[in-house]
């Protein structure tokens, strides 16, 4: 037999075997009757983490900046214009009401007048003395700023959109760059009756609940002002809730490890938690991780 015939026979045999294999795959039905249903279910189980709905407290707050002021801070003005010829106090000195703190010479070329005293109208500590001997001052020049450092205030300005929530007695937490790692408590003492027409803000002053000698007038503070607070209400983690076409939903895991879709109504919230008004009950387990891969009725495996 020639070599070319042998090659042809081998090629034909290869084609025949290939055709038989294709036929077997097409006509032999796949046996799925013996597949374990439990295995098919386990293949569709989603791993999730759950958090129970518990009673809690939610505080809603805004973050704003403020400045520390002396409670009674007064600017001392001269009664006449002229040259400042004498200063009797320096920054940090104690001043009593009625003390002479400076002298003004109202003399002009060709006219000589007796020096006029500048008298403090309040008792306190000198906070600022912007003028020096030899400066020319007027009756509108604040020679000294005197304040009572025994009691400090925090002055801040609240944006207009939050003013409806501001009232006396509200609590706030403060912290300072100069005192890292510590927080201080204060409460609202004064609320301005009007909104500034230029800045569209409301002036608010707070007082410290505990005096700390490290806090000084003029310091810059950051405030977390609590605008709403609710206690003993059902709360869940913020990450548990999904927004779907304008509706808020969560997934609850029942005793059969089945995820159930619930539409919920929310109340107040903060950065971490949400108030649940309706949709779930206290004690139910809400999915807090893995909920984005769930559909109603899916089996789940709960992990810690």
Backbone as CSV, one residue per row, in Angstrom:
resi,resn,N_x,N_y,N_z,CA_x,CA_y,CA_z,C_x,C_y,C_z
1,UNK,0.861,-1.184,0.000,0.000,0.000,0.000,0.902,1.240,0.000
2,UNK,0.516,2.184,-0.838,1.369,3.368,-0.971,1.200,4.285,0.235
3,UNK,2.201,5.128,0.391,2.209,6.054,1.527,1.055,7.033,1.464
4,UNK,0.658,7.488,0.286,-0.441,8.445,0.156,-1.767,7.837,0.566
5,UNK,-1.976,6.539,0.274,-3.222,5.883,0.667,-3.326,5.758,2.191
6,UNK,-2.185,5.436,2.803,-2.180,5.313,4.272,-2.581,6.635,4.915
7,UNK,-2.066,7.738,4.402,-2.400,9.050,4.952,-3.878,9.338,4.819
8,UNK,-4.470,8.993,3.675,-5.900,9.226,3.443,-6.746,8.428,4.418
9,UNK,-6.349,7.124,4.623,-7.120,6.261,5.523,-7.082,6.807,6.955
10,UNK,-5.916,7.226,7.396,-5.780,7.772,8.763,-6.624,9.031,8.922
11,UNK,-6.628,9.884,7.915,-7.405,11.122,7.979,-8.901,10.828,8.069
12,UNK,-9.363,9.837,7.259,-10.793,9.478,7.277,-11.174,8.905,8.643
13,UNK,-10.289,8.054,9.218,-10.562,7.475,10.539,-10.672,8.567,11.610
14,UNK,-9.824,9.556,11.542,-9.851,10.659,12.508,-11.158,11.439,12.427
15,UNK,-11.611,11.686,11.176,-12.874,12.404,10.987,-14.033,11.603,11.553
16,UNK,-14.010,10.278,11.375,-15.100,9.420,11.847,-15.172,9.422,13.368
17,UNK,-14.023,9.324,14.035,-14.013,9.330,15.493,-14.522,10.668,16.034
18,UNK,-14.139,11.767,15.421,-14.567,13.101,15.840,-16.079,13.254,15.712
19,UNK,-16.633,12.696,14.599,-18.076,12.759,14.369,-18.840,11.962,15.413
20,UNK,-18.314,10.804,15.806,-18.975,9.984,16.833,-19.007,10.713,18.173
21,UNK,-17.914,11.356,18.545,-17.869,12.093,19.813,-18.878,13.228,19.848
22,UNK,-19.011,13.952,18.731,-19.991,15.033,18.661,-21.402,14.492,18.810
23,UNK,-21.691,13.373,18.155,-23.024,12.768,18.231,-23.363,12.353,19.648
24,UNK,-22.396,11.783,20.359,-22.654,11.372,21.748,-22.989,12.571,22.630
25,UNK,-22.280,13.682,22.442,-22.553,14.885,23.255,-23.909,15.492,22.955
26,UNK,-24.377,15.341,21.697,-25.650,15.944,21.318,-26.840,15.128,21.765
27,UNK,-26.717,13.847,21.742,-27.895,12.978,21.936,-27.945,12.304,23.287
28,UNK,-26.875,12.348,24.049,-26.939,11.756,25.386,-27.360,12.843,26.359
29,UNK,-28.547,12.805,26.963,-29.019,13.864,27.864,-28.186,13.895,29.139
30,UNK,-28.040,15.136,29.631,-27.303,15.317,30.899,-28.148,14.824,32.056
31,UNK,-27.557,14.036,32.896,-28.259,13.449,34.026,-28.209,14.421,35.206
32,UNK,-29.306,15.127,35.398,-29.376,16.107,36.506,-30.272,15.639,37.633
33,UNK,-30.865,14.446,37.441,-31.804,13.985,38.465,-31.100,13.639,39.760
34,UNK,-29.839,13.225,39.643,-29.133,12.805,40.850,-28.354,13.935,41.512
35,UNK,-28.498,15.197,40.999,-27.795,16.324,41.594,-28.419,16.658,42.940
36,UNK,-27.598,16.857,43.928,-28.070,17.144,45.290,-28.692,18.543,45.331
37,UNK,-30.013,18.654,45.666,-30.634,19.990,45.743,-29.941,20.881,46.757
38,UNK,-29.452,20.294,47.829,-28.758,21.089,48.825,-27.512,21.734,48.271
39,UNK,-26.813,20.990,47.365,-25.625,21.568,46.756,-25.993,22.750,45.878
40,UNK,-27.111,22.631,45.102,-27.535,23.748,44.263,-27.899,24.963,45.114
41,UNK,-28.558,24.738,46.280,-28.928,25.854,47.142,-27.706,26.515,47.753
42,UNK,-26.737,25.645,48.180,-25.548,26.217,48.797,-24.751,27.056,47.812
43,UNK,-24.847,26.720,46.533,-24.117,27.500,45.534,-24.671,28.907,45.409
44,UNK,-25.955,29.141,45.824,-26.584,30.454,45.707,-26.639,31.211,47.029
45,UNK,-26.027,30.691,48.078,-26.053,31.345,49.382,-25.102,32.534,49.379
46,UNK,-25.589,33.685,49.893,-24.786,34.910,49.986,-24.317,35.100,51.420
47,UNK,-23.058,35.401,51.573,-22.488,35.652,52.899,-22.748,37.104,53.302
48,UNK,-23.324,37.293,54.484,-23.678,38.637,54.952,-23.283,38.800,56.407
49,UNK,-23.309,40.042,56.834,-23.147,40.375,58.249,-24.402,41.113,58.696
50,UNK,-24.905,40.811,59.888,-26.146,41.424,60.361,-25.901,42.193,61.652
51,UNK,-26.780,43.164,61.891,-26.748,43.960,63.113,-28.173,44.075,63.631
52,UNK,-28.413,43.772,64.902,-29.777,43.867,65.432,-30.235,45.314,65.577
53,UNK,-31.536,45.531,65.408,-32.135,46.841,65.635,-32.286,47.026,67.141
54,UNK,-31.663,48.054,67.680,-31.660,48.264,69.131,-32.080,49.693,69.448
55,UNK,-32.565,49.947,70.680,-32.855,51.331,71.074,-31.547,52.099,71.247
56,UNK,-31.556,53.337,70.836,-30.337,54.126,70.930,-30.631,55.615,70.938
57,UNK,-29.563,56.384,70.928,-29.641,57.841,70.927,-28.961,58.376,69.673
58,UNK,-29.619,59.317,69.008,-29.037,59.958,67.825,-28.980,61.457,68.064
59,UNK,-27.833,62.018,67.800,-27.643,63.462,67.860,-27.267,63.963,66.473
60,UNK,-28.005,64.953,66.005,-27.698,65.575,64.724,-27.018,66.905,65.009
61,UNK,-25.870,67.140,64.391,-25.095,68.327,64.721,-24.523,68.973,63.471
62,UNK,-24.068,70.215,63.639,-23.379,70.932,62.582,-22.000,71.327,63.101
63,UNK,-21.031,71.393,62.183,-19.665,71.758,62.536,-19.412,73.188,62.078
64,UNK,-19.076,74.058,63.023,-18.816,75.465,62.726,-17.602,75.924,63.529
65,UNK,-17.139,77.123,63.228,-15.982,77.685,63.925,-16.425,78.780,64.883
66,UNK,-15.603,79.037,65.888,-15.924,80.072,66.858,-14.674,80.684,67.455
67,UNK,-14.860,81.767,68.197,-13.760,82.483,68.833,-14.064,82.656,70.317
68,UNK,-13.027,82.543,71.132,-13.186,82.679,72.576,-13.112,84.162,72.946
69,UNK,-14.111,84.615,73.711,-14.180,86.010,74.145,-14.313,86.071,75.659
70,UNK,-13.854,87.182,76.225,-14.165,87.456,77.629,-15.650,87.786,77.738
71,UNK,-16.262,87.354,78.847,-17.701,87.555,78.983,-18.066,89.039,78.900
72,UNK,-17.389,89.886,79.678,-17.622,91.332,79.633,-16.393,91.980,79.008
73,UNK,-16.491,92.326,77.758,-15.366,92.891,77.025,-15.743,94.291,76.559
74,UNK,-15.015,95.299,77.041,-15.367,96.696,76.803,-14.170,97.430,76.228
75,UNK,-14.430,98.322,75.280,-13.392,99.182,74.720,-13.417,100.534,75.447
76,UNK,-12.250,100.986,75.892,-12.121,102.242,76.627,-11.718,103.346,75.641
77,UNK,-12.548,104.408,75.561,-12.294,105.523,74.645,-11.926,106.782,75.433
78,UNK,-11.079,107.646,74.864,-10.807,108.946,75.494,-11.985,109.897,75.303
79,UNK,-12.061,110.887,76.156,-13.151,111.868,76.049,-12.770,113.054,75.164
80,UNK,-11.455,113.186,74.860,-10.994,114.275,73.982,-10.022,113.694,72.968
81,UNK,-9.838,114.433,71.861,-8.839,114.052,70.862,-7.513,114.717,71.206
82,UNK,-6.404,114.088,70.791,-5.092,114.671,71.051,-4.000,113.631,70.941
83,UNK,-2.889,113.933,71.597,-1.725,113.057,71.555,-1.664,112.218,72.832
84,UNK,-1.449,110.918,72.641,-1.334,110.007,73.789,0.042,110.222,74.430
85,UNK,0.048,110.710,75.659,1.315,111.056,76.312,1.669,110.111,77.454
86,UNK,0.722,109.277,77.871,1.027,108.391,78.989,0.092,107.184,78.956
87,UNK,0.657,106.001,79.163,-0.147,104.783,79.309,0.223,104.130,80.630
88,UNK,-0.763,103.782,81.406,-0.530,103.248,82.752,-0.727,101.743,82.864
89,UNK,-1.188,101.102,81.809,-1.421,99.665,81.848,-0.862,99.005,80.588
90,UNK,-0.456,97.739,80.760,0.007,96.931,79.628,-0.922,95.723,79.480
91,UNK,-0.795,95.030,78.363,-1.636,93.852,78.130,-1.405,92.831,79.242
92,UNK,-2.513,92.342,79.806,-2.437,91.377,80.897,-2.559,91.980,82.277
93,UNK,-2.431,93.314,82.388,-2.548,93.971,83.699,-4.005,94.010,84.168
94,UNK,-4.170,94.010,85.481,-5.493,94.119,86.087,-5.905,95.587,86.160
95,UNK,-7.180,95.854,85.842,-7.727,97.211,85.871,-8.998,97.204,86.710
96,UNK,-9.154,98.222,87.553,-10.385,98.392,88.311,-11.207,99.524,87.711
97,UNK,-12.473,99.453,87.910,-13.349,100.517,87.420,-12.979,101.847,88.083
98,UNK,-12.801,102.886,87.254,-12.437,104.202,87.768,-10.947,104.481,87.709
99,UNK,-10.124,103.461,87.386,-8.680,103.686,87.287,-8.358,104.575,86.085
100,UNK,-7.337,105.428,86.246,-6.824,106.210,85.125,-5.831,105.327,84.364
101,UNK,-6.137,105.007,83.133,-5.309,104.075,82.368,-4.412,104.796,81.364
102,UNK,-4.687,106.061,81.043,-3.864,106.797,80.082,-4.135,108.288,80.229
103,UNK,-3.257,109.094,79.588,-3.422,110.542,79.590,-3.317,111.049,78.149
104,UNK,-4.209,111.998,77.824,-4.248,112.587,76.488,-3.937,114.082,76.596
105,UNK,-3.033,114.550,75.724,-2.735,115.985,75.651,-3.501,116.571,74.467
106,UNK,-4.559,117.361,74.742,-5.373,117.911,73.658,-4.823,119.208,73.061
107,UNK,-3.598,119.600,73.481,-3.024,120.874,73.015,-2.848,120.887,71.497
108,UNK,-2.974,122.103,70.942,-2.764,122.314,69.516,-1.758,123.445,69.332
109,UNK,-1.196,123.600,68.129,-0.219,124.688,67.928,-0.808,126.041,68.329
110,UNK,-0.108,126.733,69.230,-0.558,128.040,69.706,-1.510,127.962,70.860
111,UNK,-1.936,126.735,71.243,-2.880,126.570,72.360,-2.390,125.452,73.263
112,UNK,-2.388,125.713,74.545,-1.944,124.713,75.515,-3.098,124.407,76.458
113,UNK,-3.416,123.069,76.545,-4.507,122.632,77.419,-3.966,121.648,78.450
114,UNK,-4.712,121.487,79.499,-4.320,120.530,80.521,-4.580,119.103,80.007
115,UNK,-3.725,118.194,80.412,-3.883,116.788,79.985,-5.187,116.208,80.526
116,UNK,-5.795,115.355,79.698,-7.095,114.758,80.049,-6.918,113.260,80.345
117,UNK,-7.454,112.757,81.447,-7.293,111.333,81.781,-8.267,110.453,80.986
118,UNK,-7.825,109.213,80.724,-8.687,108.169,80.163,-9.011,107.219,81.300
119,UNK,-10.282,107.082,81.611,-10.714,106.334,82.800,-11.417,105.053,82.372
120,UNK,-11.042,103.942,83.032,-11.674,102.647,82.748,-13.092,102.634,83.301
121,UNK,-14.014,102.173,82.495,-15.422,102.109,82.912,-15.808,100.754,83.502
122,UNK,-14.868,99.790,83.454,-15.154,98.446,83.974,-13.922,97.912,84.679
123,UNK,-14.118,96.849,85.445,-12.994,96.118,86.039,-12.700,94.891,85.198
124,UNK,-11.424,94.541,85.126,-11.055,93.367,84.346,-9.575,93.343,84.031
125,UNK,-9.240,92.661,82.929,-7.853,92.505,82.485,-7.689,93.172,81.132
126,UNK,-6.557,93.846,80.942,-6.287,94.479,79.651,-6.031,93.395,78.609
127,UNK,-6.881,93.357,77.584,-6.768,92.350,76.530,-6.024,92.885,75.307
128,UNK,-6.122,94.185,75.087,-5.469,94.766,73.916,-5.204,96.250,74.175
129,UNK,-4.052,96.720,73.687,-3.686,98.133,73.792,-3.059,98.540,72.465
130,UNK,-3.881,98.887,71.473,-3.370,99.089,70.113,-2.590,100.384,69.901
131,UNK,-2.639,101.329,70.847,-1.956,102.610,70.658,-0.752,102.735,71.589
132,UNK,0.195,103.597,71.171,1.428,103.804,71.936,1.597,105.286,72.216
133,UNK,2.451,105.571,73.193,2.740,106.965,73.537,3.261,107.692,72.295
134,UNK,2.678,108.866,72.034,3.038,109.642,70.857,2.020,109.542,69.737
135,UNK,1.159,108.521,69.773,0.121,108.386,68.747,-0.941,109.461,68.922
136,UNK,-1.517,109.869,67.813,-2.646,110.803,67.851,-3.939,110.001,67.853
137,UNK,-4.816,110.306,68.787,-6.060,109.548,68.926,-7.237,110.510,68.870
138,UNK,-8.402,109.939,68.596,-9.649,110.695,68.598,-10.589,110.078,69.621
139,UNK,-11.744,110.662,69.724,-12.732,110.102,70.664,-13.297,108.776,70.176
140,UNK,-12.946,108.382,68.953,-13.385,107.088,68.413,-12.258,106.054,68.443
141,UNK,-11.130,106.408,69.059,-9.977,105.494,69.132,-10.048,104.679,70.423
142,UNK,-10.144,103.374,70.278,-10.168,102.513,71.455,-8.768,102.339,72.013
143,UNK,-8.471,103.046,73.106,-7.122,103.016,73.672,-6.839,101.670,74.334
144,UNK,-7.831,101.109,75.013,-7.685,99.812,75.666,-8.950,98.981,75.422
145,UNK,-8.742,97.658,75.417,-9.865,96.727,75.475,-9.719,95.945,76.769
146,UNK,-10.714,96.034,77.628,-10.677,95.406,78.953,-11.781,94.358,79.031
147,UNK,-11.436,93.180,79.566,-12.428,92.114,79.682,-12.281,91.349,80.971
148,UNK,-13.355,90.657,81.345,-13.368,89.816,82.543,-12.991,88.395,82.130
149,UNK,-11.742,87.986,82.440,-11.250,86.670,82.032,-11.672,85.560,82.988
150,UNK,-12.365,85.898,84.065,-12.810,84.859,84.991,-13.908,84.006,84.383
151,UNK,-14.540,84.490,83.337,-15.602,83.746,82.662,-15.515,84.024,81.166
152,UNK,-15.378,82.964,80.381,-15.190,83.104,78.940,-16.431,82.670,78.176
153,UNK,-16.599,83.236,77.012,-17.686,82.872,76.108,-17.115,82.403,74.779
154,UNK,-17.920,81.629,74.062,-17.580,81.222,72.697,-18.562,81.908,71.762
155,UNK,-18.063,82.682,70.842,-18.931,83.358,69.869,-18.816,82.656,68.526
156,UNK,-19.955,82.324,67.937,-19.976,81.666,66.634,-21.143,82.205,65.825
157,UNK,-21.156,81.874,64.548,-22.203,82.365,63.653,-22.783,81.179,62.885
158,UNK,-24.074,80.937,63.078,-24.754,79.769,62.524,-25.376,80.137,61.180
159,UNK,-25.138,79.330,60.123,-25.759,79.610,58.823,-27.283,79.637,58.910
160,UNK,-27.886,80.413,58.032,-29.325,80.662,58.095,-30.154,79.383,58.027
161,UNK,-29.705,78.395,57.262,-30.526,77.185,57.091,-30.661,76.362,58.375
162,UNK,-29.834,76.664,59.394,-29.907,75.906,60.644,-30.531,76.701,61.791
163,UNK,-30.908,77.957,61.557,-31.300,78.818,62.676,-32.592,78.362,63.349
164,UNK,-33.455,77.670,62.626,-34.714,77.231,63.236,-34.483,76.238,64.368
165,UNK,-33.316,75.577,64.369,-33.028,74.573,65.395,-32.272,75.132,66.586
166,UNK,-31.790,76.365,66.488,-30.941,76.934,67.535,-31.803,77.530,68.649
167,UNK,-31.466,77.210,69.886,-32.196,77.732,71.039,-31.271,77.721,72.256
168,UNK,-31.639,78.464,73.258,-30.844,78.510,74.481,-30.848,77.142,75.160
169,UNK,-29.695,76.803,75.739,-29.565,75.533,76.446,-29.047,74.394,75.601
170,UNK,-28.957,74.582,74.271,-28.423,73.529,73.402,-26.976,73.232,73.772
171,UNK,-26.586,71.958,73.659,-25.228,71.548,74.007,-24.319,71.570,72.776
172,UNK,-23.028,71.720,73.043,-22.027,71.700,71.985,-20.744,71.088,72.531
173,UNK,-19.978,70.503,71.626,-18.653,69.973,71.957,-17.626,70.802,71.197
174,UNK,-16.563,71.229,71.886,-15.539,72.077,71.288,-14.189,71.385,71.347
175,UNK,-13.337,71.724,70.389,-11.941,71.295,70.446,-11.061,72.384,69.838
176,UNK,-9.785,72.357,70.247,-8.847,73.406,69.883,-7.597,72.786,69.270
177,UNK,-7.049,73.451,68.266,-5.763,73.020,67.707,-4.666,73.159,68.757
178,UNK,-4.814,74.129,69.659,-3.797,74.355,70.687,-3.845,73.307,71.799
179,UNK,-4.950,72.564,71.909,-5.086,71.520,72.936,-5.518,70.239,72.225
180,UNK,-4.619,69.587,71.502,-5.014,68.432,70.679,-5.455,67.243,71.528
181,UNK,-6.407,66.481,70.977,-6.842,65.245,71.613,-7.838,65.398,72.737
182,UNK,-8.287,66.614,73.025,-9.243,66.835,74.110,-10.455,67.607,73.598
183,UNK,-11.601,67.357,74.217,-12.823,68.075,73.878,-13.382,68.739,75.131
184,UNK,-14.187,69.783,74.917,-14.761,70.555,76.022,-16.242,70.781,75.734
185,UNK,-17.031,70.839,76.807,-18.478,70.967,76.676,-18.932,72.397,76.948
186,UNK,-19.917,72.829,76.172,-20.491,74.164,76.345,-21.974,74.097,76.028
187,UNK,-22.690,75.163,76.375,-24.100,75.249,76.028,-24.438,76.674,75.594
188,UNK,-25.486,76.783,74.777,-25.867,78.074,74.213,-26.408,78.971,75.325
189,UNK,-25.847,80.188,75.419,-26.264,81.163,76.438,-27.034,82.318,75.824
190,UNK,-26.613,82.792,74.646,-27.258,83.925,73.994,-27.508,83.592,72.528
191,UNK,-28.693,83.951,72.038,-29.043,83.798,70.623,-29.520,85.152,70.121
192,UNK,-28.863,85.668,69.102,-29.257,86.964,68.565,-30.677,86.899,68.020
193,UNK,-31.475,87.955,68.222,-32.851,87.937,67.702,-32.950,88.196,66.208
194,UNK,-31.854,88.592,65.572,-31.889,88.919,64.145,-30.767,88.191,63.411
195,UNK,-30.966,88.019,62.105,-29.962,87.427,61.232,-29.204,88.547,60.525
196,UNK,-27.897,88.395,60.441,-27.087,89.389,59.746,-27.467,89.403,58.273
197,UNK,-27.841,90.577,57.765,-28.335,90.675,56.389,-27.235,90.508,55.352
198,UNK,-25.988,90.654,55.755,-24.864,90.525,54.820,-24.357,89.087,54.764
199,UNK,-24.068,88.507,55.930,-23.508,87.151,55.973,-24.572,86.056,56.014
200,UNK,-25.828,86.446,56.269,-26.932,85.488,56.401,-26.638,84.448,57.475
201,UNK,-26.126,84.931,58.610,-25.826,84.063,59.737,-26.444,84.631,61.009
202,UNK,-26.551,83.774,62.014,-27.117,84.149,63.310,-26.009,84.076,64.357
203,UNK,-25.799,85.173,65.082,-24.769,85.182,66.122,-25.254,84.417,67.348
204,UNK,-24.406,83.502,67.813,-24.721,82.677,68.980,-23.521,82.708,69.912
205,UNK,-23.792,82.833,71.206,-22.738,82.777,72.204,-23.006,81.635,73.170
206,UNK,-21.940,80.925,73.508,-22.033,79.771,74.394,-21.140,79.987,75.594
207,UNK,-21.479,79.306,76.699,-20.653,79.338,77.899,-20.143,77.938,78.202
208,UNK,-18.930,77.860,78.752,-18.328,76.574,79.097,-19.013,75.981,80.321
209,UNK,-19.192,74.665,80.296,-19.758,73.985,81.460,-18.697,73.761,82.530
210,UNK,-17.441,73.639,82.111,-16.331,73.488,83.050,-15.195,74.395,82.605
211,UNK,-14.765,75.275,83.478,-13.685,76.214,83.163,-12.353,75.485,83.125
212,UNK,-11.550,75.753,82.103,-10.225,75.170,81.975,-9.232,76.313,81.801
213,UNK,-8.206,76.412,82.666,-7.277,77.550,82.577,-6.469,77.593,81.289
214,UNK,-6.424,76.482,80.540,-5.673,76.483,79.279,-6.412,77.213,78.162
215,UNK,-7.702,77.413,78.333,-8.493,78.118,77.323,-8.413,79.611,77.589
216,UNK,-8.008,80.346,76.560,-7.801,81.783,76.729,-8.591,82.571,75.692
217,UNK,-8.892,83.813,76.058,-9.591,84.702,75.126,-8.756,84.880,73.866
218,UNK,-9.438,84.882,72.739,-8.772,85.030,71.458,-8.470,83.727,70.757
219,UNK,-8.604,82.600,71.449,-8.331,81.310,70.821,-9.407,80.979,69.803
220,UNK,-9.029,80.151,68.836,-9.921,79.707,67.769,-10.419,78.311,68.103
221,UNK,-11.731,78.087,68.012,-12.325,76.805,68.376,-13.140,76.244,67.215
222,UNK,-13.264,74.920,67.194,-14.179,74.227,66.292,-15.293,73.632,67.135
223,UNK,-16.554,73.850,66.706,-17.706,73.418,67.491,-18.526,72.393,66.736
224,UNK,-18.999,71.419,67.481,-20.044,70.524,66.996,-21.300,70.869,67.790
225,UNK,-22.216,71.592,67.147,-23.413,72.096,67.821,-24.574,71.143,67.551
226,UNK,-25.110,70.569,68.610,-26.205,69.600,68.491,-27.502,70.340,68.193
227,UNK,-28.080,70.075,67.011,-29.321,70.746,66.614,-30.559,69.886,66.852
228,UNK,-30.371,68.576,67.032,-31.519,67.692,67.299,-31.009,66.464,68.035
229,UNK,-31.802,65.982,68.976,-31.388,64.821,69.776,-32.608,63.991,70.145
230,UNK,-32.526,62.684,69.889,-33.587,61.759,70.267,-32.976,60.581,71.007
231,UNK,-33.687,60.125,72.031,-33.197,59.011,72.841,-34.203,57.868,72.816
232,UNK,-33.686,56.658,73.064,-34.507,55.445,73.182,-35.388,55.240,71.944
233,UNK,-34.779,55.325,70.778,-35.485,55.110,69.516,-34.801,53.979,68.749
234,UNK,-35.529,53.267,67.844,-34.885,52.211,67.052,-33.866,52.817,66.085
235,UNK,-32.638,52.337,66.140,-31.592,52.850,65.260,-30.891,51.696,64.554
236,UNK,-30.396,51.980,63.357,-29.573,51.034,62.616,-28.390,51.778,62.030
237,UNK,-27.397,51.024,61.591,-26.233,51.647,60.970,-26.614,52.249,59.621
238,UNK,-26.008,53.362,59.312,-26.314,54.067,58.067,-25.998,53.212,56.839
239,UNK,-24.943,52.399,56.927,-24.528,51.595,55.770,-25.512,50.474,55.453
240,UNK,-26.478,50.215,56.344,-27.431,49.126,56.122,-28.515,49.483,55.118
241,UNK,-28.714,50.779,54.855,-29.858,51.239,54.071,-29.451,51.451,52.617
242,UNK,-30.353,51.036,51.705,-30.139,51.209,50.266,-31.233,52.121,49.724
243,UNK,-30.843,53.078,48.898,-31.813,53.963,48.237,-32.117,53.406,46.860
244,UNK,-33.378,53.030,46.647,-33.798,52.452,45.371,-34.955,53.253,44.806
245,UNK,-34.685,54.010,43.736,-35.712,54.806,43.058,-36.509,55.670,44.043
246,UNK,-35.788,56.299,44.959,-36.426,57.204,45.910,-36.958,56.547,47.164
247,UNK,-36.897,55.234,47.252,-37.351,54.515,48.445,-36.148,53.984,49.206
248,UNK,-36.300,53.914,50.533,-35.236,53.376,51.372,-35.591,51.954,51.761
249,UNK,-34.676,51.024,51.518,-34.941,49.618,51.825,-33.794,49.033,52.644
250,UNK,-34.149,47.981,53.394,-33.157,47.176,54.104,-33.514,45.710,53.880
251,UNK,-32.589,44.829,54.226,-32.847,43.398,54.199,-32.758,42.859,55.613
252,UNK,-33.801,42.103,56.003,-33.878,41.496,57.323,-33.713,39.993,57.177
253,UNK,-32.903,39.383,58.022,-32.680,37.937,57.982,-33.583,37.270,59.008
254,UNK,-34.414,36.300,58.533,-35.331,35.623,59.459,-34.672,34.390,60.056
255,UNK,-35.502,33.598,60.815,-34.954,32.429,61.521,-34.504,31.323,60.577
256,UNK,-34.940,31.360,59.313,-34.538,30.354,58.321,-33.360,30.818,57.467
257,UNK,-32.688,31.861,57.910,-31.561,32.431,57.164,-31.972,32.862,55.761
258,UNK,-33.160,33.453,55.677,-33.668,33.977,54.411,-33.735,35.499,54.503
259,UNK,-33.258,36.159,53.462,-33.267,37.623,53.433,-34.629,38.123,52.962
260,UNK,-35.226,39.035,53.722,-36.514,39.607,53.363,-36.349,41.119,53.139
261,UNK,-36.830,41.565,51.999,-36.723,42.984,51.635,-37.790,43.773,52.376
262,UNK,-37.385,44.888,53.002,-38.312,45.753,53.721,-38.118,47.196,53.273
263,UNK,-39.218,47.884,53.035,-39.149,49.322,52.789,-39.334,50.027,54.118
264,UNK,-38.454,50.993,54.428,-38.458,51.620,55.740,-38.672,53.121,55.608
265,UNK,-39.169,53.699,56.702,-39.297,55.156,56.825,-38.258,55.628,57.825
266,UNK,-37.489,56.658,57.443,-36.381,57.115,58.263,-36.742,58.402,58.995
267,UNK,-36.088,58.598,60.160,-36.222,59.835,60.919,-34.945,60.634,60.838
268,UNK,-34.439,61.100,61.985,-33.215,61.887,61.967,-32.013,60.965,61.776
269,UNK,-30.909,61.551,61.395,-29.717,60.769,61.123,-28.480,61.572,61.468
270,UNK,-27.359,60.857,61.567,-26.057,61.503,61.669,-25.075,60.737,60.794
271,UNK,-23.781,60.914,61.019,-22.803,60.308,60.137,-22.803,58.787,60.208
272,UNK,-23.268,58.207,61.325,-23.146,56.761,61.532,-24.475,56.019,61.621
273,UNK,-25.526,56.665,62.145,-26.758,55.946,62.432,-27.983,56.662,61.871
274,UNK,-29.073,55.876,61.753,-30.350,56.378,61.264,-31.454,55.958,62.222
275,UNK,-32.435,56.827,62.380,-33.637,56.463,63.127,-34.604,55.739,62.194
276,UNK,-35.147,54.608,62.656,-36.141,53.859,61.897,-37.524,54.166,62.462
277,UNK,-38.351,54.817,61.661,-39.705,55.159,62.099,-40.653,53.990,61.880
278,UNK,-40.520,53.297,60.752,-41.363,52.129,60.454,-40.638,51.235,59.467
279,UNK,-41.076,49.981,59.414,-40.520,49.029,58.453,-39.820,47.852,59.098
280,UNK,-39.167,48.065,60.217,-38.538,46.987,60.981,-38.830,47.196,62.455
281,UNK,-38.691,46.126,63.219,-38.996,46.163,64.643,-37.724,45.966,65.461
282,UNK,-37.787,46.387,66.718,-36.672,46.169,67.628,-36.347,44.680,67.721
283,UNK,-35.059,44.347,67.694,-34.630,42.963,67.816,-34.417,42.257,66.497
284,UNK,-34.990,42.756,65.394,-34.782,42.119,64.099,-33.350,42.343,63.628
285,UNK,-32.835,41.369,62.854,-31.466,41.427,62.360,-31.439,42.011,60.959
286,UNK,-30.820,43.177,60.837,-30.721,43.877,59.560,-29.349,43.627,58.959
287,UNK,-29.321,43.349,57.661,-28.055,43.093,56.972,-27.271,44.405,56.884
288,UNK,-26.053,44.383,57.421,-25.216,45.582,57.413,-24.007,45.464,56.490
289,UNK,-23.802,44.274,55.902,-22.730,44.080,54.926,-23.146,42.967,53.976
290,UNK,-23.077,43.217,52.674,-23.473,42.237,51.671,-24.861,42.438,51.126
291,UNK,-25.585,43.476,51.584,-26.965,43.674,51.172,-27.098,44.087,49.706
292,UNK,-26.050,44.633,49.122,-26.131,45.083,47.724,-26.220,43.932,46.738
293,UNK,-25.956,42.697,47.194,-26.000,41.535,46.318,-27.235,40.676,46.562
294,UNK,-28.191,41.173,47.366,-29.339,40.364,47.761,-30.590,40.707,46.971
295,UNK,-31.464,39.707,46.874,-32.834,39.879,46.395,-33.755,39.271,47.436
296,UNK,-35.021,39.650,47.383,-35.978,39.141,48.359,-36.082,37.625,48.257
297,UNK,-35.911,36.929,49.392,-36.020,35.484,49.434,-34.712,34.740,49.287
298,UNK,-33.606,35.435,49.099,-32.307,34.760,48.976,-31.904,34.120,50.291
299,UNK,-31.237,32.951,50.170,-30.650,32.328,51.339,-29.324,33.031,51.661
300,UNK,-29.014,33.139,52.949,-27.807,33.818,53.356,-27.065,32.988,54.388
301,UNK,-25.781,33.259,54.503,-24.961,32.694,55.553,-24.426,33.857,56.368
302,UNK,-24.756,33.886,57.667,-24.400,34.998,58.522,-23.039,34.750,59.147
303,UNK,-22.163,35.747,59.032,-20.832,35.659,59.639,-20.683,36.800,60.627
304,UNK,-19.752,36.639,61.532,-19.491,37.679,62.546,-18.691,38.828,61.919
